[in-house]
Amino acid sequence: MGVFRTAYFGPQGTFTEQATRILVDTDDAAELVPMDTVPQALDAVRAGAVQRACVPVENSVEGAVPATLDGLADGQPLVALAEAVLPVRFSVLTRPGCTKPRTVASHPHALAQVREWLATELPEAELIAASSTAAAAVAVRDGQYDAAVTAPVAAEHYPLSLFAENVADVADARTRFLLVSQPGELPAPTGADRTSLAAVAADRVGSLAELLNELMLRGINLTRIESRPTKGRLGEYRFFLDIAGHIAEQRVGDAFAALRRRCADVRFLGSYPRADRLPADVPETASDADFDAAAEWLAAVRRGELA
Ligand SMILES: O=C(O)C(=O)C[C@]1(C(=O)O)C=C[C@@H](O)C=C1
């Protein structure tokens, strides 16, 4: 098959590159391919130019990364194979010799996470949105701006001076990243898995509550819910759900089938091991053994052997 290629939200020196290096065995003839935007990284997988893509999905301070949610919901389906969670502390890099930066560039998520620090340390500076933290470092290197708020690793890639490090308004901020591929074989269940899906709930009383009830009735813990407009009618939403468990487990599969019946559109976005390795808390009545026993009992009833 040749070299195994993984696209990531780049350029070189983003937090996403750091996450990719955790999720992909880079010793193993793997090639990492930086892409300028999240949609480009996802489309490279769809086009078969790379086998995997690593993209940021949510930050503990700034919330969801809309480009990732929309990029997974639209277009040819992709599924997550793994996740990584990275602590996010920023470095501020300047052009060598610049002691009083007047312009500071970064990804909007990054600027939002250092807003207080910037207000105190560089109150006069103009803030400029860049497509990623590393794109901001490139722009500073090229003389467009004075400083960039970056991942620590960016200092290794670009000839810039370290103005400040360990910058973070919220001390233990974290970002979660997904490694996605075209649908194929699923990662095996580990007992500590997460399943991601996107579902469009009907615009009528109780439809979201019904959807969540399907999870609750099967003892499934919802670990995240996010909504994005479907981009069709105003007021029509797609819900992104993360739940504890693997699609191979009966309670999860059963809930998934129920959502399929209820929702106009359901998309499976992957079952993969949780980065925190936290085992799913399965209620006593919702284990695979409970489902198997109930199915056997029902089959016997239907055969007329039991009542
Ligand atoms: O620009 C980067 O370095 C990224 O990897 C993106 C991203 C994000 O989308 O939230 C990742 C982590 C930080 O929260 C800031 C930016």
The ligand as an ORCA input file, in Angstrom:
! r2SCAN-3c Opt
* xyz 0 1
  O      -4.465     26.189     15.472
  C      -4.115     25.179     16.097
  O      -3.001     25.011     16.595
  C      -5.074     24.103     16.260
  O      -4.677     22.984     16.333
  C      -6.535     24.478     16.384
  C      -6.988     24.797     17.790
  C      -8.548     24.827     17.848
  O      -9.212     24.655     16.832
  O      -9.091     25.007     18.956
  C      -6.534     23.745     18.701
  C      -6.214     23.977     19.978
  C      -6.293     25.316     20.571
  O      -7.499     25.352     21.320
  C      -6.316     26.388     19.553
  C      -6.531     26.118     18.237
*
